[in-house]
């Protein structure tokens, strides 16, 4: 069966420090991968998605970047964290079918990473 | 992009009560899902329901795609139903989430 893991689960980082969150998926090939952020316990905002190795789409301009060095690995990074980067970050995966995207498939989330920038 | 609105934003229920959560979306979609986020932040898939009706235990969902809305029904609510319920829709690669309905079930 497929599993998704992300780490670290919790981290407290000072303003201006770098960030690296890692996500890996097992049990599937060529998944779509996503990074979402949730602030203040509401609404998930899509930050990045990737349909393949090295292919990254950014949804919002921000202080963050994403990379996909391997098929089932997705990394969220920042060179210098801001206070506003604090939040709950969720990695997710799905497998698309056909040209209509998600049809017939669901999206699955990792356990999440709580980031507090101080 | 697609706009997703959920109502009500907050809901307080007495244990055993029934409730209906609503999700409106602004455009045609090929995917609609309902999630429950527990107090620890974990997102649990409840339903994949781009159209029609599904039931799973005390939960059921109905999507009327032509009218661009979906409903989630909670019957005989329990304290473990507390958390935030999200509706998410997609037309392609990207899943867009609504703002959620925060549910508190009191014993």
gemmi code that builds the backbone of each chain (N, CA, C; Angstrom):
import gemmi

chains = {
    "A": [
        ("UNK", (0.839, -1.183, 0.000), (0.000, 0.000, 0.000), (0.885, 1.248, 0.000)),
        ("UNK", (0.246, 2.349, -0.405), (0.997, 3.591, -0.493), (1.067, 4.294, 0.851)),
        ("UNK", (2.195, 4.897, 1.120), (2.355, 5.690, 2.338), (3.074, 6.977, 1.997)),
        ("UNK", (2.842, 7.968, 2.817), (3.509, 9.258, 2.655), (4.038, 9.697, 4.004)),
        ("UNK", (5.260, 10.170, 4.013), (5.881, 10.619, 5.253), (6.509, 11.979, 5.038)),
        ("UNK", (6.413, 12.821, 6.026), (7.096, 14.098, 5.973), (7.746, 14.362, 7.329)),
        ("UNK", (8.835, 15.092, 7.282), (9.567, 15.417, 8.497), (10.382, 16.687, 8.298)),
        ("UNK", (10.730, 17.365, 9.413), (10.367, 16.991, 10.776), (8.913, 17.307, 11.087)),
        ("UNK", (8.402, 16.736, 12.161), (7.016, 16.958, 12.546), (6.826, 18.339, 13.170)),
        ("UNK", (7.826, 18.788, 13.889), (7.747, 20.080, 14.562), (9.111, 20.735, 14.519)),
        ("UNK", (9.135, 22.015, 14.278), (10.398, 22.736, 14.382), (10.161, 24.203, 14.705)),
        ("UNK", (11.104, 24.730, 15.461), (11.108, 26.146, 15.826), (12.397, 26.731, 15.275)),
        ("UNK", (12.235, 27.738, 14.423), (13.389, 28.301, 13.736), (13.445, 29.808, 13.940)),
        ("UNK", (14.616, 30.378, 14.076), (14.718, 31.838, 14.184), (14.529, 32.511, 12.838)),
        ("UNK", (14.061, 33.731, 12.874), (13.937, 34.534, 11.654), (15.292, 34.615, 10.953)),
        ("UNK", (15.269, 34.432, 9.642), (16.492, 34.527, 8.866), (17.231, 33.218, 8.694)),
        ("UNK", (16.784, 32.177, 9.377), (17.449, 30.878, 9.247), (16.866, 30.121, 8.055)),
        ("UNK", (17.580, 29.102, 7.560), (17.071, 28.325, 6.423), (16.069, 27.275, 6.881)),
        ("UNK", (15.347, 26.736, 5.890), (14.335, 25.719, 6.173), (14.447, 24.596, 5.145)),
        ("UNK", (14.254, 23.387, 5.615), (14.128, 22.259, 4.703), (13.135, 21.268, 5.288)),
        ("UNK", (12.009, 21.087, 4.604), (11.029, 20.069, 4.953), (11.049, 19.015, 3.858)),
        ("UNK", (11.046, 17.758, 4.268), (11.148, 16.694, 3.279), (9.917, 15.788, 3.318)),
        ("UNK", (9.545, 15.325, 2.152), (8.376, 14.462, 2.008), (8.736, 13.325, 1.061)),
        ("UNK", (8.382, 12.101, 1.443), (8.605, 10.969, 0.550), (7.340, 10.120, 0.473)),
        ("UNK", (7.134, 9.537, -0.675), (5.991, 8.679, -0.919), (6.514, 7.289, -1.263)),
        ("UNK", (5.842, 6.274, -0.757), (6.228, 4.903, -1.054), (5.038, 4.147, -1.619)),
        ("UNK", (5.326, 3.193, -2.462), (4.283, 2.306, -2.962), (3.566, 2.792, -4.200)),
        ("UNK", (4.086, 3.828, -4.846), (3.478, 4.304, -6.082), (4.571, 4.909, -6.952)),
        ("UNK", (4.272, 5.060, -8.223), (5.241, 5.650, -9.144), (4.660, 6.877, -9.810)),
        ("UNK", (5.541, 7.839, -10.083), (5.170, 9.060, -10.777), (3.945, 9.745, -10.171)),
        ("UNK", (3.955, 9.941, -8.882), (2.812, 10.635, -8.275), (2.877, 12.129, -8.549)),
        ("UNK", (1.733, 12.776, -8.484), (1.709, 14.230, -8.349), (1.985, 14.542, -6.886)),
        ("UNK", (2.820, 15.537, -6.647), (3.165, 15.891, -5.276), (2.822, 17.353, -5.009)),
        ("UNK", (2.443, 17.636, -3.777), (1.940, 18.965, -3.430), (2.494, 19.392, -2.074)),
        ("UNK", (2.681, 20.684, -1.924), (2.908, 21.301, -0.620), (1.785, 22.300, -0.376)),
        ("UNK", (1.142, 22.132, 0.784), (0.112, 23.065, 1.227), (0.553, 23.695, 2.533)),
        ("UNK", (0.046, 24.888, 2.789), (0.249, 25.535, 4.072), (-1.101, 25.886, 4.670)),
        ("UNK", (-1.186, 25.684, 5.967), (-2.394, 26.034, 6.696), (-2.008, 26.990, 7.807)),
        ("UNK", (-2.586, 28.167, 7.799), (-2.316, 29.167, 8.824), (-3.544, 29.319, 9.693)),
        ("UNK", (-3.311, 29.501, 10.978), (-4.383, 29.818, 11.920), (-5.515, 28.800, 11.890)),
        ("UNK", (-5.213, 27.536, 11.641), (-6.200, 26.475, 11.715), (-7.299, 26.528, 10.692)),
        ("UNK", (-7.103, 27.269, 9.637), (-8.134, 27.394, 8.608), (-7.549, 27.140, 7.246)),
        ("UNK", (-8.365, 26.817, 6.272), (-8.064, 26.835, 4.848), (-6.651, 26.449, 4.449)),
        ("UNK", (-6.532, 25.462, 3.618), (-5.235, 25.050, 3.097), (-4.927, 25.809, 1.814)),
        ("UNK", (-3.740, 26.361, 1.778), (-3.308, 27.123, 0.606), (-2.281, 26.298, -0.156)),
        ("UNK", (-2.521, 26.078, -1.431), (-1.571, 25.340, -2.257), (-0.359, 26.209, -2.531)),
        ("UNK", (0.811, 25.698, -2.181), (2.060, 26.434, -2.407), (2.743, 25.984, -3.698)),
        ("UNK", (2.953, 24.692, -3.824), (3.647, 24.138, -4.989), (3.029, 22.799, -5.362)),
        ("UNK", (3.107, 22.481, -6.653), (2.802, 21.116, -7.047), (3.767, 20.696, -8.140)),
        ("UNK", (3.920, 19.380, -8.246), (4.896, 18.834, -9.177), (4.308, 17.599, -9.861)),
        ("UNK", (4.413, 17.562, -11.175), (3.903, 16.422, -11.929), (5.023, 15.465, -12.323)),
        ("UNK", (6.276, 15.821, -12.020), (7.385, 14.940, -12.353), (8.696, 15.493, -11.825)),
        ("UNK", (9.738, 14.696, -11.938), (11.060, 15.098, -11.454), (11.463, 16.426, -12.085)),
        ("UNK", (11.877, 17.350, -11.239), (12.352, 18.634, -11.718), (11.277, 19.585, -12.194)),
        ("UNK", (10.017, 19.167, -12.174), (8.912, 20.012, -12.638), (8.161, 20.572, -11.445)),
        ("UNK", (8.264, 21.870, -11.251), (7.651, 22.516, -10.102), (6.786, 23.670, -10.586)),
        ("UNK", (5.571, 23.724, -10.078), (4.691, 24.865, -10.342), (4.446, 25.587, -9.034)),
        ("UNK", (4.627, 26.887, -9.076), (4.430, 27.705, -7.885), (3.097, 28.421, -7.982)),
        ("UNK", (2.354, 28.346, -6.913), (1.027, 28.938, -6.914), (0.997, 30.364, -6.395)),
        ("UNK", (1.867, 30.679, -5.468), (1.848, 32.021, -4.882), (3.277, 32.521, -4.744)),
        ("UNK", (3.490, 33.812, -4.993), (4.835, 34.358, -4.770), (5.137, 34.374, -3.282)),
        ("UNK", (6.315, 33.932, -2.923), (6.601, 33.829, -1.499), (8.080, 33.610, -1.271)),
        ("UNK", (8.358, 33.416, -0.022), (9.727, 33.243, 0.433), (10.192, 31.797, 0.352)),
        ("UNK", (9.394, 30.932, -0.212), (9.681, 29.512, -0.202), (9.974, 28.998, -1.603)),
        ("UNK", (10.628, 27.842, -1.671), (10.860, 27.180, -2.943), (10.679, 25.685, -2.740)),
        ("UNK", (10.517, 24.963, -3.835), (10.332, 23.522, -3.765), (11.212, 22.854, -4.803)),
        ("UNK", (11.579, 21.624, -4.506), (12.363, 20.849, -5.456), (11.919, 19.402, -5.412)),
        ("UNK", (12.119, 18.723, -6.528), (11.777, 17.305, -6.629), (12.968, 16.586, -7.262)),
        ("UNK", (13.922, 16.203, -6.431), (15.133, 15.579, -6.965), (14.944, 14.124, -7.394)),
        ("UNK", (13.946, 13.477, -6.819), (13.634, 12.091, -7.182), (12.130, 11.954, -7.376)),
        ("UNK", (11.721, 10.853, -7.992), (10.315, 10.678, -8.353), (9.386, 10.800, -7.158)),
        ("UNK", (9.811, 10.273, -6.019), (8.906, 10.214, -4.874), (9.400, 11.059, -3.706)),
        ("UNK", (10.172, 12.089, -4.008), (10.712, 12.955, -2.980), (10.396, 14.402, -3.322)),
        ("UNK", (9.882, 15.125, -2.334), (9.504, 16.516, -2.555), (10.015, 17.320, -1.369)),
        ("UNK", (10.734, 18.395, -1.642), (11.374, 19.167, -0.584), (10.903, 20.614, -0.635)),
        ("UNK", (10.572, 21.134, 0.517), (10.190, 22.540, 0.657), (11.320, 23.267, 1.369)),
        ("UNK", (11.753, 24.383, 0.807), (12.925, 25.068, 1.351), (12.714, 26.572, 1.441)),
        ("UNK", (13.551, 27.163, 2.273), (13.663, 28.615, 2.326), (15.100, 28.960, 2.685)),
        ("UNK", (15.613, 30.030, 2.107), (16.971, 30.465, 2.457), (16.948, 31.304, 3.721)),
        ("UNK", (15.869, 32.093, 3.878), (15.760, 32.962, 5.053), (14.300, 33.037, 5.471)),
        ("UNK", (13.986, 32.448, 6.608), (12.606, 32.407, 7.072), (12.131, 33.768, 7.573)),
        ("UNK", (10.855, 34.006, 7.356), (10.174, 35.182, 7.877), (9.178, 34.742, 8.944)),
        ("UNK", (8.794, 35.682, 9.799), (7.780, 35.365, 10.813), (6.506, 34.843, 10.160)),
        ("UNK", (6.161, 35.408, 9.021), (4.922, 35.032, 8.345), (4.964, 33.640, 7.735)),
        ("UNK", (6.128, 32.996, 7.768), (6.214, 31.625, 7.256), (5.714, 30.601, 8.267)),
        ("UNK", (5.457, 31.038, 9.475), (4.940, 30.108, 10.490), (3.620, 29.502, 10.032)),
        ("UNK", (3.442, 28.232, 10.356), (2.198, 27.576, 9.978), (2.357, 26.074, 9.985)),
        ("UNK", (1.338, 25.427, 9.497), (1.292, 23.971, 9.417), (1.435, 23.604, 7.955)),
        ("UNK", (2.481, 22.851, 7.628), (2.779, 22.509, 6.248), (2.438, 21.043, 5.989)),
        ("UNK", (1.725, 20.835, 4.915), (1.274, 19.486, 4.580), (1.750, 19.106, 3.190)),
        ("UNK", (2.334, 17.940, 3.102), (2.689, 17.361, 1.824), (1.569, 16.407, 1.414)),
        ("UNK", (1.339, 16.282, 0.131), (0.280, 15.398, -0.336), (0.667, 14.780, -1.674)),
        ("UNK", (0.011, 13.653, -1.980), (0.255, 13.013, -3.270), (-1.047, 12.531, -3.882)),
        ("UNK", (-1.020, 12.400, -5.191), (-2.140, 11.806, -5.895), (-1.606, 11.220, -7.197)),
        ("UNK", (-2.432, 10.404, -7.816), (-2.099, 9.875, -9.131), (-3.203, 10.282, -10.078)),
        ("UNK", (-2.826, 10.923, -11.140), (-3.822, 11.425, -12.082), (-4.103, 10.390, -13.160)),
        ("UNK", (-5.295, 10.419, -13.676), (-5.626, 9.566, -14.809), (-6.157, 10.429, -15.937)),
        ("UNK", (-5.703, 10.123, -17.135), (-6.227, 10.810, -18.306), (-5.896, 12.293, -18.315)),
        ("UNK", (-6.592, 13.006, -19.115), (-6.329, 14.425, -19.274), (-7.157, 15.264, -18.320)),
        ("UNK", (-8.049, 14.612, -17.594), (-8.935, 15.391, -16.735), (-8.415, 15.476, -15.313)),
        ("UNK", (-7.170, 15.162, -15.133), (-6.574, 15.391, -13.839), (-6.991, 14.371, -12.810)),
        ("UNK", (-7.638, 14.851, -11.772), (-7.892, 14.017, -10.620), (-8.933, 12.922, -10.830)),
        ("UNK", (-9.610, 12.944, -11.912), (-10.751, 12.050, -12.061), (-10.459, 10.637, -11.582)),
        ("UNK", (-11.267, 10.201, -10.678), (-11.173, 8.836, -10.212), (-10.111, 8.615, -9.157)),
        ("UNK", (-9.409, 9.644, -8.781), (-8.378, 9.465, -7.764), (-8.505, 10.519, -6.680)),
        ("UNK", (-8.060, 10.162, -5.527), (-8.111, 11.103, -4.412), (-6.702, 11.568, -4.082)),
        ("UNK", (-6.632, 12.486, -3.180), (-5.361, 13.045, -2.728), (-5.150, 12.628, -1.286)),
        ("UNK", (-3.924, 12.300, -0.944), (-3.606, 11.812, 0.392), (-2.540, 12.693, 1.021)),
        ("UNK", (-2.751, 12.987, 2.291), (-1.886, 13.919, 2.984), (-0.949, 13.223, 3.959)),
        ("UNK", (0.220, 13.823, 4.127), (1.133, 13.399, 5.169), (0.677, 13.901, 6.526)),
        ("UNK", (1.518, 13.640, 7.514), (1.137, 13.963, 8.894), (1.252, 15.444, 9.206)),
        ("UNK", (1.974, 16.181, 8.390), (2.112, 17.619, 8.596), (3.341, 17.980, 9.403)),
        ("UNK", (3.798, 19.202, 9.201), (4.943, 19.742, 9.937), (4.565, 21.109, 10.493)),
        ("UNK", (4.697, 21.228, 11.817), (4.395, 22.505, 12.471), (5.662, 23.349, 12.502)),
        ("UNK", (5.620, 24.499, 11.862), (6.763, 25.400, 11.826), (6.420, 26.669, 12.594)),
        ("UNK", (7.265, 26.987, 13.555), (7.137, 28.250, 14.272), (8.415, 29.041, 14.044)),
        ("UNK", (8.266, 30.225, 13.485), (9.413, 31.097, 13.261), (9.401, 32.157, 14.360)),
        ("UNK", (10.513, 32.259, 15.069), (10.561, 33.169, 16.231), (11.608, 34.256, 16.023)),
    ],
    "B": [
        ("UNK", (-9.072, 31.518, -10.589), (-9.193, 30.148, -10.144), (-10.550, 29.877, -9.524)),
        ("UNK", (-10.760, 28.630, -9.212), (-12.029, 28.224, -8.614), (-12.144, 28.762, -7.192)),
        ("UNK", (-13.324, 29.268, -6.871), (-13.605, 29.722, -5.516), (-14.451, 28.668, -4.796)),
        ("UNK", (-14.091, 28.402, -3.557), (-14.810, 27.408, -2.768), (-15.234, 28.056, -1.455)),
        ("UNK", (-16.495, 28.014, -1.181), (-17.018, 28.602, 0.052), (-17.749, 27.548, 0.867)),
        ("UNK", (-17.450, 27.517, 2.155), (-18.108, 26.561, 3.038), (-18.913, 27.301, 4.091)),
        ("UNK", (-20.019, 26.682, 4.453), (-20.851, 27.256, 5.506), (-21.473, 26.150, 6.342)),
        ("UNK", (-21.752, 26.435, 7.620), (-21.330, 27.637, 8.340), (-19.842, 27.564, 8.669)),
        ("UNK", (-19.223, 28.657, 9.068), (-17.809, 28.595, 9.454), (-17.597, 27.863, 10.769)),
        ("UNK", (-18.561, 27.947, 11.654), (-18.467, 27.282, 12.947), (-19.804, 26.645, 13.283)),
        ("UNK", (-19.723, 25.514, 13.970), (-20.929, 24.765, 14.313), (-20.719, 24.096, 15.662)),
        ("UNK", (-21.634, 24.362, 16.577), (-21.593, 23.706, 17.887), (-22.803, 22.797, 17.993)),
        ("UNK", (-22.539, 21.544, 18.283), (-23.608, 20.549, 18.334), (-23.633, 19.852, 19.686)),
        ("UNK", (-24.811, 19.453, 20.080), (-24.940, 18.587, 21.230), (-24.800, 17.162, 20.736)),
        ("UNK", (-24.123, 16.347, 21.489), (-23.945, 14.948, 21.093), (-25.299, 14.325, 20.743)),
        ("UNK", (-25.341, 13.629, 19.613), (-26.582, 13.005, 19.169), (-27.338, 13.801, 18.131)),
        ("UNK", (-26.964, 15.058, 17.956), (-27.668, 15.902, 16.992), (-27.202, 15.607, 15.567)),
        ("UNK", (-28.030, 16.023, 14.616), (-27.692, 15.908, 13.199), (-27.312, 17.285, 12.651)),
        ("UNK", (-26.531, 17.303, 11.599), (-26.139, 18.586, 11.014), (-25.831, 18.439, 9.537)),
        ("UNK", (-25.848, 19.583, 8.840), (-25.536, 19.624, 7.415), (-24.512, 20.714, 7.160)),
        ("UNK", (-23.437, 20.358, 6.490), (-22.411, 21.302, 6.097), (-22.499, 21.492, 4.586)),
        ("UNK", (-22.267, 22.727, 4.156), (-22.435, 23.035, 2.746), (-21.143, 23.527, 2.117)),
        ("UNK", (-20.972, 23.174, 0.838), (-19.810, 23.614, 0.065), (-20.305, 24.111, -1.282)),
        ("UNK", (-20.045, 25.378, -1.587), (-20.381, 25.954, -2.889), (-19.095, 26.207, -3.668)),
        ("UNK", (-19.134, 25.954, -4.951), (-17.956, 26.207, -5.768), (-18.359, 26.937, -7.046)),
        ("UNK", (-17.376, 27.650, -7.581), (-17.693, 28.664, -8.598), (-17.639, 28.168, -10.039)),
        ("UNK", (-17.109, 26.956, -10.260), (-16.926, 26.528, -11.647), (-17.107, 25.009, -11.730)),
        ("UNK", (-17.163, 24.505, -12.932), (-17.280, 23.065, -13.117), (-16.012, 22.378, -12.618)),
        ("UNK", (-16.203, 21.256, -11.969), (-15.064, 20.525, -11.412), (-15.163, 19.065, -11.796)),
        ("UNK", (-14.017, 18.387, -11.774), (-14.021, 16.946, -12.022), (-13.653, 16.163, -10.773)),
        ("UNK", (-13.530, 16.860, -9.678), (-13.146, 16.204, -8.432), (-13.689, 17.030, -7.282)),
        ("UNK", (-14.290, 16.364, -6.339), (-14.697, 17.025, -5.108), (-14.483, 16.042, -3.978)),
        ("UNK", (-13.837, 16.500, -2.950), (-13.561, 15.637, -1.806), (-13.923, 16.355, -0.517)),
        ("UNK", (-14.299, 15.559, 0.456), (-14.522, 16.038, 1.821), (-13.453, 15.425, 2.722)),
        ("UNK", (-12.921, 16.276, 3.602), (-11.905, 15.845, 4.543), (-12.320, 16.238, 5.956)),
        ("UNK", (-11.801, 15.474, 6.902), (-11.939, 15.840, 8.313), (-10.535, 16.020, 8.872)),
        ("UNK", (-10.298, 17.178, 9.471), (-9.018, 17.409, 10.119), (-9.210, 17.277, 11.627)),
        ("UNK", (-8.524, 16.334, 12.217), (-8.688, 16.101, 13.650), (-7.875, 17.132, 14.447)),
        ("UNK", (-8.040, 17.152, 15.754), (-7.346, 18.175, 16.567), (-5.823, 18.093, 16.475)),
        ("UNK", (-5.278, 16.998, 15.995), (-3.837, 16.862, 15.864), (-3.344, 17.280, 14.474)),
        ("UNK", (-4.249, 17.759, 13.649), (-3.866, 18.265, 12.342), (-3.948, 17.269, 11.207)),
        ("UNK", (-4.203, 16.035, 11.526), (-4.237, 15.013, 10.483), (-5.480, 15.167, 9.612)),
        ("UNK", (-5.273, 15.119, 8.304), (-6.374, 15.230, 7.354), (-6.801, 13.838, 6.910)),
        ("UNK", (-8.053, 13.541, 7.108), (-8.594, 12.227, 6.778), (-9.568, 12.368, 5.609)),
        ("UNK", (-9.364, 11.548, 4.572), (-10.305, 11.548, 3.459), (-11.642, 10.960, 3.914)),
        ("UNK", (-12.708, 11.685, 3.669), (-14.039, 11.178, 3.991), (-14.730, 10.647, 2.741)),
        ("UNK", (-14.819, 11.492, 1.738), (-15.511, 11.110, 0.516), (-14.814, 11.712, -0.708)),
        ("UNK", (-14.783, 10.921, -1.757), (-14.490, 11.419, -3.091), (-15.824, 11.418, -3.807)),
        ("UNK", (-16.382, 12.599, -4.094), (-17.767, 12.633, -4.555), (-17.976, 13.786, -5.545)),
        ("UNK", (-17.503, 13.637, -6.781), (-17.730, 14.691, -7.776), (-19.195, 14.822, -8.192)),
        ("UNK", (-19.988, 13.783, -7.926), (-21.418, 13.857, -8.182), (-22.101, 12.728, -7.430)),
        ("UNK", (-23.410, 12.863, -7.249), (-24.172, 11.784, -6.637), (-24.133, 11.803, -5.126)),
        ("UNK", (-24.467, 10.665, -4.544), (-24.581, 10.520, -3.090), (-23.811, 9.309, -2.627)),
        ("UNK", (-23.122, 9.466, -1.500), (-22.419, 8.353, -0.883), (-22.683, 8.374, 0.611)),
        ("UNK", (-22.588, 7.194, 1.203), (-22.766, 7.104, 2.651), (-21.685, 6.232, 3.236)),
        ("UNK", (-21.219, 6.638, 4.409), (-20.236, 5.849, 5.132), (-20.561, 5.978, 6.616)),
        ("UNK", (-21.271, 4.989, 7.129), (-21.656, 5.028, 8.532), (-22.605, 6.185, 8.817)),
        ("UNK", (-22.233, 7.018, 9.777), (-23.092, 8.143, 10.139), (-22.896, 9.349, 9.231)),
        ("UNK", (-21.954, 9.270, 8.333), (-21.700, 10.367, 7.410), (-22.232, 10.034, 6.029)),
        ("UNK", (-22.753, 11.052, 5.384), (-23.127, 10.907, 3.978), (-22.867, 12.228, 3.277)),
        ("UNK", (-22.739, 12.154, 1.960), (-22.467, 13.359, 1.185), (-23.229, 13.306, -0.117)),
        ("UNK", (-23.624, 14.481, -0.565), (-24.321, 14.615, -1.844), (-23.717, 15.779, -2.601)),
        ("UNK", (-23.408, 15.554, -3.863), (-22.924, 16.633, -4.723), (-23.864, 16.795, -5.911)),
        ("UNK", (-24.311, 18.031, -6.113), (-25.118, 18.364, -7.290), (-24.223, 19.223, -8.176)),
        ("UNK", (-23.518, 18.560, -9.071), (-22.488, 19.235, -9.860), (-23.085, 20.347, -10.733)),
        ("UNK", (-24.276, 20.117, -11.276), (-24.884, 21.100, -12.165), (-25.216, 22.392, -11.429)),
        ("UNK", (-25.446, 22.293, -10.129), (-25.756, 23.481, -9.331), (-24.567, 23.918, -8.479)),
        ("UNK", (-23.462, 23.210, -8.603), (-22.194, 23.619, -7.994), (-22.249, 23.714, -6.481)),
        ("UNK", (-22.748, 22.637, -5.876), (-22.671, 22.571, -4.430), (-22.610, 21.121, -3.982)),
        ("UNK", (-22.121, 20.965, -2.753), (-22.070, 19.653, -2.121), (-22.472, 19.809, -0.661)),
        ("UNK", (-23.073, 18.768, -0.127), (-23.518, 18.759, 1.265), (-22.922, 17.565, 1.978)),
        ("UNK", (-22.514, 17.793, 3.203), (-22.030, 16.710, 4.065), (-22.983, 16.618, 5.249)),
        ("UNK", (-23.511, 15.432, 5.463), (-24.440, 15.207, 6.559), (-23.753, 14.414, 7.666)),
        ("UNK", (-23.927, 14.907, 8.876), (-23.456, 14.174, 10.048), (-24.691, 13.811, 10.869)),
        ("UNK", (-24.899, 12.531, 11.069), (-26.050, 12.121, 11.864), (-25.568, 11.553, 13.200)),
        ("UNK", (-26.411, 11.719, 14.204), (-26.110, 11.206, 15.552), (-24.678, 11.553, 15.950)),
        ("UNK", (-24.359, 12.844, 15.929), (-22.976, 13.285, 16.121), (-22.383, 12.782, 17.434)),
        ("UNK", (-21.080, 12.547, 17.394), (-20.325, 12.107, 18.559), (-19.173, 13.083, 18.796)),
        ("UNK", (-18.652, 13.059, 20.004), (-17.574, 14.003, 20.334), (-16.363, 13.807, 19.421)),
        ("UNK", (-16.176, 12.593, 18.941), (-15.053, 12.327, 18.033), (-15.246, 12.934, 16.657)),
        ("UNK", (-16.437, 13.448, 16.386), (-16.679, 14.141, 15.118), (-16.135, 15.565, 15.144)),
        ("UNK", (-15.723, 16.029, 16.286), (-15.187, 17.392, 16.394), (-13.947, 17.548, 15.520)),
        ("UNK", (-13.763, 18.772, 15.070), (-12.624, 19.057, 14.192), (-13.069, 20.005, 13.104)),
        ("UNK", (-12.272, 20.100, 12.066), (-12.596, 20.970, 10.949), (-12.878, 20.118, 9.718)),
        ("UNK", (-13.962, 20.431, 9.050), (-14.344, 19.711, 7.844), (-14.059, 20.601, 6.636)),
        ("UNK", (-13.315, 20.040, 5.710), (-12.955, 20.778, 4.509), (-13.570, 20.122, 3.279)),
        ("UNK", (-14.007, 20.981, 2.405), (-14.395, 20.600, 1.067), (-13.271, 21.055, 0.137)),
        ("UNK", (-12.925, 20.247, -0.848), (-11.884, 20.617, -1.804), (-12.309, 20.194, -3.192)),
        ("UNK", (-12.037, 21.041, -4.170), (-12.452, 20.755, -5.541), (-11.268, 20.922, -6.475)),
        ("UNK", (-11.369, 20.274, -7.632), (-10.305, 20.367, -8.625), (-10.887, 20.343, -10.026)),
        ("UNK", (-10.254, 21.101, -10.888), (-10.521, 21.018, -12.323), (-9.157, 20.896, -12.984)),
        ("UNK", (-8.563, 19.711, -12.898), (-7.200, 19.555, -13.386), (-6.285, 19.070, -12.278)),
        ("UNK", (-5.095, 19.632, -12.241), (-4.069, 19.152, -11.320), (-4.175, 19.654, -9.894)),
        ("UNK", (-4.923, 20.718, -9.701), (-4.834, 21.402, -8.422), (-6.120, 21.287, -7.620)),
        ("UNK", (-5.941, 20.924, -6.361), (-7.081, 20.824, -5.461), (-7.169, 22.117, -4.663)),
        ("UNK", (-8.322, 22.787, -4.736), (-8.534, 24.036, -4.020), (-9.456, 23.795, -2.846)),
        ("UNK", (-9.041, 24.251, -1.678), (-9.799, 24.005, -0.459), (-10.683, 25.183, -0.102)),
        ("UNK", (-11.819, 24.860, 0.505), (-12.631, 25.884, 1.126), (-12.043, 26.257, 2.475)),
        ("UNK", (-12.675, 27.237, 3.125), (-12.165, 27.718, 4.402), (-12.459, 26.798, 5.575)),
        ("UNK", (-13.302, 25.797, 5.358), (-13.569, 24.824, 6.406), (-14.749, 25.194, 7.291)),
        ("UNK", (-15.316, 24.191, 7.915), (-16.330, 24.363, 8.961), (-15.785, 23.725, 10.226)),
        ("UNK", (-15.642, 24.552, 11.256), (-15.129, 24.037, 12.534), (-16.293, 23.521, 13.350)),
        ("UNK", (-16.251, 22.227, 13.667), (-17.352, 21.570, 14.379), (-16.907, 21.198, 15.774)),
        ("UNK", (-17.713, 21.549, 16.739), (-17.488, 21.137, 18.121), (-18.718, 20.389, 18.600)),
        ("UNK", (-18.522, 19.131, 18.971), (-19.629, 18.332, 19.490), (-19.457, 18.212, 20.995)),
        ("UNK", (-20.445, 18.710, 21.709), (-20.376, 18.714, 23.169), (-21.059, 17.482, 23.738)),
        ("UNK", (-20.464, 16.889, 24.787), (-21.081, 15.697, 25.390), (-22.338, 16.052, 26.174)),
    ],
}
model = gemmi.Model(1)
for chain_id, residues in chains.items():
    chain = gemmi.Chain(chain_id)
    for i, (resn, *xyz) in enumerate(residues, 1):
        res = gemmi.Residue()
        res.name, res.seqid = resn, gemmi.SeqId(i, " ")
        for name, pos in zip(("N", "CA", "C"), xyz):
            atom = gemmi.Atom()
            atom.name, atom.element = name, gemmi.Element(name[0])
            atom.pos, atom.b_iso = gemmi.Position(*pos), 0.0
            res.add_atom(atom)
        chain.add_residue(res)
    model.add_chain(chain)
structure = gemmi.Structure()
structure.add_model(model)
structure.setup_entities()
